Amino acid sequence: MMTLTDKPITFDKFVRWLGWGIIVLAVVCLINYLGSVLLPFAVAWLLAYLLYPIVKFVQYRLHVRNRVLSIIITLTGVIAIICGVAWLIIPPMIEQFQRLGALATTYIQTAANIDSIPDAVGQWTQNHRQELEDFLRSDKFSDSIKAALPQVFNVVGHTANVIMSIVASLITLLYMFFILLDYEYLTENWIKIFPKKSRPFWRSLATDAERELSNYIRGQGLVALIMGILFCIGFTIIDFPMAIGLGILIGILDLVPYLHTFALIPTALLALLKAADTGQNFWVIFAMAVAVFAIVQVIIDMVVTPKVMGRAMGLNPAILLLSLSVWGALLGFIGLIIALPLTTLLMAYYQRYITRENEEIAAEA
């Protein structure tokens, strides 16, 4: 069978490829320009894709015939689960940080030989009143204010960004609700935006993308579960504070690959708390926690991810590690996140439209 690589490249074909390349480039630039607008819709579609099986189960297996009520029941259940997990993690962590604050206050009072920190601050201010007044009238203080004003405006800008993020989250939930409301119609009729001649290509490409995305989500969810269990075991062995809660938090964060590294921040604070509470050396406790991170990461990267993701996505472990290295080098942290699904999708496209392996297998069968 003749493949695409055997066909001669004519001038007309070259012009068509060039035209498609320009169109793709224009679409990428447009998406980049409208990224802030399209991102909530993309996130809403992903959430709807994840929640649709649950909505379908509630509607047809639990005989809740109204789609709106099924969506509400699903969202209520998911929010209840999220709140339950948060209840297992956040209150104990707040309690630990309060203990850390109390220990720090006690240490300061003991080291400085004072009974009340506010009274000590007031006494110090009274004793150095003239020096403070001179400093407030000096040019150095004025220069400090001028230097600090941009930082104040940055804080105001970040506050506005937080408000806009909340508004975007509400818009995302609204998008998700309406997508779930007509999910079947949207998934069956989106292909109509393309000309009839090119619909088979886009339909098969979407089928490959959906299959690989489903495999990736299942595989990454299993990897995150295994990682959470390993961290729970490791922190329990070294008798680390909040061993189970911190392990659950790390497992949840790993649903986005490598996001769990941010858990080193609360880990350091908990190590400081244990050091202050027990009198042990902080660096020894923190080094043991970092060792748990390193050991679990090695197990996940060298054993779990190649085995689980390789089986889920049909890739050789060596190809998986190579794809992580290449996309990580090209796109950094974002590249690590999209490496596996993008690599699998590109290989599926290559086999379907370049080498035509699927057609050859079908013809031999």
Secondary structure, 3 states (H helix, E strand, C coil): CCCHHHCCCCHHHHHHHHHHHHHHHHHHHHHHHCHHHHHHHHHHHHHHHHHHHHHHHHHHHCCCCCHHHHHHHHHHHHHHHHHHHHHHHHHHHHHHHHHHHHHHHHHHHHHHCCCCHHHHHHHHHHHCHHHHHHHHHCHHHHHHHHHHHHHHHHHHHHHHHHHHHHHHHHHHHHHHHHHHHCHHHHHHHHHHHCCHHHHHHHHHHHHHHHHHHHHHHHHHHHHHHHHHHHHHHHHHHCCCCCHHHHHHHHHHHCCCCCHHHHHHHHHHHHHHHHHHHHCCCHHHHHHHHHHHHHHHHHHHHHHHHHHHHHHHHCCCHHHHHHHHHHHHHHHCHHHHHHHHHHHHHHHHHHHHHHCCHHHHHHHHC
